[in-house]
Amino acid sequence: MHNYILMNTILLSLVLLPIVLFCYFSYYIFLKHLRYYCTYFASSLQNKNIVVFYGSQTGTAEEFSNRLSKDARRYGMKGMAADPEEYDMSELSRLTEIENSLAIFCMATYGEGDPTDNAQEFYEWLQETNNSLDGVNFAVFALGNKTYEHYNATGKFVDKRLAELGASRIFDLGMGDDDGKVRPARYLGCDGILIIRQYELVVHNDIDVNKVYTGELARLKSFEIQKPPFDSKNPFLAPVATNRKLNKGGTRHLMHLELDISGSKIRYDSGDHVAVYPMNDTSMVNKLGEILGSDLDTVISLNNLDEESNKKHPFPCPTTYRTALTHYLDISNPPRTNVLYEIAQYATDPKDQENLRKMASSSAEGKAMYHSWVQESRRNIVAILEDMPSLQPPIDHLCELLPRLQARYYSIASSAKVHPNSIHICAVVVEYETKTGRTNKGVATNWLKNKVVTDNGNKSSVPMYVRKSQFRLPFKATNPVIMIGPGTGIAPFMGFIQERAWLKQKGKGGGETVLYYGCRHQKEDFLYQEELEEYERSGVLTQLHVAFSRDQEHKVYVQHLLKQNKENLWNLIDSQTAHIYICGDARNMARDVQNTFFEIVEEMGGMTHNQAVDYIKKLMTKGRYSQDVWS
């Protein structure tokens, strides 16, 4: 749809790699080679043509792509970040019509190795096409997390498939690890400080209030006049029907919410995810306005200085600073180094300026300082401004720099067979003390916690949509299922169990339904205890194993119970073609559970360790070992 724009607006030099990317050691290698390539051509080739396509689910890849195109402008050139969903990617070969063109793909991976929503069509086209891409120069940077089984699967596929179709790989695949220990780095290609604004501020002193965005994501007044279908750009305002505390004791707050989707035409399956769009804490927003001495109710627009860009604003405009900071911008997470780099100029204390620029540099001292002062101390933008009183950036520039506030995804804790008009959420409220003595609160969980069913006579509502998942019950109800989900990892299994109960009631069940659940204390945080025990009594749950990690001297986790029941598990897996499901923490629990399965298969199946690993990998390939995990 935007092919004309695409072909005429991606003028940019290959001197691209003053880049700020959140990435890790392997990415440094990627940058090193790309920077060499750019420098080599810099003296003889000007106004080269580069487009940065992004596949982004949580906004990180999109943020990186925008930074790439913005950084190029520091050298007097024009760049373009592009959403593949908005273009006919079958015309990618037309890039060869532009001299010295280069396509860069920043590709994130979602779920079980899936492409992000906005890259789905492009991914499917790559799978099916035989179109020649001969002469197309490309580079791929994959964004992922090593704790996940399908680490950077989408980026790997795009890199491999583009080469198979004849495109020329200019740089080796870059592998970004969000779980790495190295901090973000800035690669500067010139001496001195050069700050170039991407957007210009327009203040609206006299504007029709009906033309001002108040939190909508795309269509103005979409929250007042709701029209299906509902998706990431058009969420449904679901009334909160239930919001109750699940745990009986302890210091944490674990909650169960039910969102009413009646009349929305929203459909979901057990195992899908519900995405909710939260709001930032009002006190944080007010504090930011107070520190910066700004009238938060000023109506503004931030307009892209590049009139040919398809991204006209960093967030929906016109709107107020208050709305932007409440609905559109991430003010709770520690800012990335590019933000520190650009706001450093507004510090009147030379020492503050020096420290901010040092933390934004790639020096060892700067990396260590950023890691300690920002990341480990969990300083968000409010905390940074509080601790550096001389730092007073203009609020419009700060709004330009801060990343977008993203939707939060929760495994749906219900079955549409049983609850067709509601979606259930199980979550734990995030709240902790930082090294600076501040209390940091999770944006979405604290916002959800305060979503009472009625608020001053009005029903509380949550902007939401459903994202489909591959986390599915077996097609045959006779297949046994083994579910492992400690803590809030129980969520999708509540939906699974409800569905197995429904099937049993319809006379379609038969397969064993086995649950391994874990919590800290039986009398405090045994979530859904009454429901689960009733399912066990009725025969829906054929086995219920619960690990109470802190009710005895030595800690007991779900993997210990798996090991104790190795004979039964091996029989279910090897003889009865059971399907295994794991939900919860990726960094520790999911890894430990997988290692336990390796041990069980090795011991019970009489295999070597490598054979046991291959056995489990084959189950994954067949869709019999699925994970819904987070880190």
HELIX and SHEET records of a PDB file:
HELIX    1   1 ASN A    3  ASN A    8  1                                   6    
HELIX    2   2 PHE A   25  ALA A   42  1                                  18    
HELIX    3   3 THR A   60  ARG A   73  1                                  14    
HELIX    4   4 PRO A   84  GLU A   86  5                                   3    
HELIX    5   5 MET A   89  GLU A   97  5                                   9    
HELIX    6   6 ASP A  117  ALA A  119  5                                   3    
HELIX    7   7 GLN A  120  GLU A  128  1                                   9    
HELIX    8   8 ALA A  153  GLU A  164  1                                  12    
HELIX    9   9 VAL A  209  LYS A  211  5                                   3    
HELIX   10  10 THR A  282  LEU A  292  1                                  11    
HELIX   11  11 TYR A  321  THR A  323  1                                   3    
HELIX   12  12 ALA A  324  TYR A  328  3                                   5    
HELIX   13  13 THR A  337  ILE A  343  1                                   7    
HELIX   14  14 ALA A  344  TYR A  346  5                                   3    
HELIX   15  15 PRO A  350  MET A  359  1                                  10    
HELIX   16  16 ALA A  364  TYR A  370  1                                   7    
HELIX   17  17 HIS A  371  GLU A  376  3                                   6    
HELIX   18  18 ILE A  381  ASP A  387  1                                   7    
HELIX   19  19 ILE A  395  LEU A  401  1                                   7    
HELIX   20  20 VAL A  443  LYS A  449  1                                   7    
HELIX   21  21 GLY A  487  ILE A  490  5                                   4    
HELIX   22  22 ALA A  491  GLN A  505  1                                  15    
HELIX   23  23 GLN A  522  ASP A  525  1                                   4    
HELIX   24  24 GLN A  529  SER A  538  1                                  10    
HELIX   25  25 VAL A  558  GLN A  564  1                                   7    
HELIX   26  26 LYS A  566  TRP A  570  1                                   5    
HELIX   27  27 ASN A  571  SER A  575  3                                   5    
HELIX   28  28 ALA A  586  ALA A  590  3                                   5    
HELIX   29  29 ARG A  591  MET A  604  1                                  14    
HELIX   30  30 HIS A  609  THR A  621  1                                  13    
SHEET    1   A 2 VAL A  20  LEU A  21  0                                        
SHEET    2   A 2 ALA A 185  ARG A 186 -1                                        
SHEET    1   B 4 MET A  80  ALA A  82  0                                        
SHEET    2   B 4 ASN A  49  GLY A  55  1                                        
SHEET    3   B 4 SER A 101  TYR A 110  1                                        
SHEET    4   B 4 ASP A 114  PRO A 115 -1                                        
SHEET    1   C 5 MET A  80  ALA A  82  0                                        
SHEET    2   C 5 ASN A  49  GLY A  55  1                                        
SHEET    3   C 5 SER A 101  TYR A 110  1                                        
SHEET    4   C 5 ASN A 137  GLY A 144  1                                        
SHEET    5   C 5 SER A 168  ARG A 169  1                                        
SHEET    1   D 5 MET A  80  ALA A  82  0                                        
SHEET    2   D 5 ASN A  49  GLY A  55  1                                        
SHEET    3   D 5 SER A 101  TYR A 110  1                                        
SHEET    4   D 5 ASN A 137  GLY A 144  1                                        
SHEET    5   D 5 GLY A 174  ASP A 177  1                                        
SHEET    1   E 3 TYR A 199  VAL A 203  0                                        
SHEET    2   E 3 VAL A 299  ASN A 304 -1                                        
SHEET    3   E 3 THR A 319  THR A 320 -1                                        
SHEET    1   F 6 ARG A 408  SER A 411  0                                        
SHEET    2   F 6 HIS A 273  VAL A 276 -1                                        
SHEET    3   F 6 SER A 461  ARG A 467 -1                                        
SHEET    4   F 6 PHE A 236  LYS A 245 -1                                        
SHEET    5   F 6 LEU A 254  ASP A 260 -1                                        
SHEET    6   F 6 SER A 422  VAL A 428 -1                                        
SHEET    1   G 2 GLU A 431  GLU A 433  0                                        
SHEET    2   G 2 THR A 439  LYS A 441 -1                                        
SHEET    1   H 2 THR A 454  ASP A 455  0                                        
SHEET    2   H 2 ASN A 458  LYS A 459 -1                                        
SHEET    1   I 5 GLN A 543  PHE A 548  0                                        
SHEET    2   I 5 THR A 513  CYS A 519  1                                        
SHEET    3   I 5 VAL A 481  ILE A 484  1                                        
SHEET    4   I 5 HIS A 579  ASP A 585  1                                        
SHEET    5   I 5 TYR A 625  TRP A 630  1                                        
END                                                                             
